[in-house]
Amino acid sequence: MLSDRDYMRPGGSRHMSDEGSILKPLLWLNVIVFVVCQFGDFGSRFQDLLVLHPWYIRHGEIWRLGSYMFAHGGLFHILFNMWGLYLFGQLVERALGPRRFLNLYLCSGLLGGLAWMAANWSGEFYAKCLLNNGYITRMLGPVTANELGALLREADLTVYSVTGGVVGASGAVFGVMVAAAMTFPNVQMALLFPPVVMKLRTMVICYAVIEVWQSFDQSSSVAHLAHLGGALGGFLYIRRLSQGGSRGLWTSLTAWWESSRRRWRARGFKVIPGGASGVSDSSVPYSAAAVDRVLEKLSREGYGALDDEEREILRAASEQLKNRRSR
């Protein structure tokens, strides 16, 4: 189980003494970037280089998928995010160690940005443009990316900046929150509003439900999908650790895809009479080959490496074997 692993024990970890802490540098980096972005025109231009927006990604500025999570839109924005990162990050970093915690933070922020991008790839936005033959600026919008491309070619314009992008560490912080809830689900949390005490797992589930509900509000200026994408990133990363791995988001996503694909294919399995495993009852919807595959993986990698569908195959085969012995 996840709580049985040495890096998940809350009573301190050798990772902290060996590698130091990454939480405080993350907090300081966010604060420093926010302060720099307040220096007048220079700060505005610097923040424009960090904002995540489909227009920029379409034009190859891929770094924004990572840079956006270190910029913030206002004082309260960064205060709430940094407070959440500090509050939940202490728990998670103590359990995972600095390297895994940094991977979790970045993976959650990346997936949060991708989720927001997927929903806003073809949406309308405003663009500030420069006339190529002078210094006159012109604000265009709302336009789609395709419409803007046609206007630029027709009117000899160059995009100066676009509005409607996303900034903030909220997606990464939501991933850390989910990781904390999965690691220490029964820790008691006291909320300021409403003033109640509840388990950490319950609190995070409530926040997730609220985010799902608010994501349908088209008038909201909050990137709720980035929050949900970050939460999914945290869930996938911790789920991957619980299965014996410690690699990043790509591995977690591919593992989830393979598990889903095998589960879908398993629905079409037909029972093969006989076989090495002796599973032949019609109540078990898995072939002998499927059971053999799971047993082989079990002996090679251990029970923790099995996904939900493989564990169900093993459970069904074990139950069938017990029934045969009791006859």
ABEGO torsion letter per residue (X at the ends): XAAABAAABAAEBAAAAAAEBAAAAAAAAAAAAAAAAABEAAAAAAAAAABBBAAAAAAGBAAAAAAAAABBAEAAAAAAAAAAAAAAAAAAAAAAEAAAAAAAAAAAAAAAAAAAAAAAAABBBBBBBBBAABABBBBBOBBBAAAAAAAAAAAGBBBABBBGBBBEAAAAAAAAAAAAAAABAABBBBBAOBBBBBBAAAAAAAAAAAAAAAAABAABABBAAAAAAAAAAAAAAAAAAAAGBABBAAAAAAAAAAAAAAAAAAAABBBBBEEAAGBABAABABBAAAAAAAAAAAAAAEAAABBAAAAAAAAAAAAAAAAAAAX
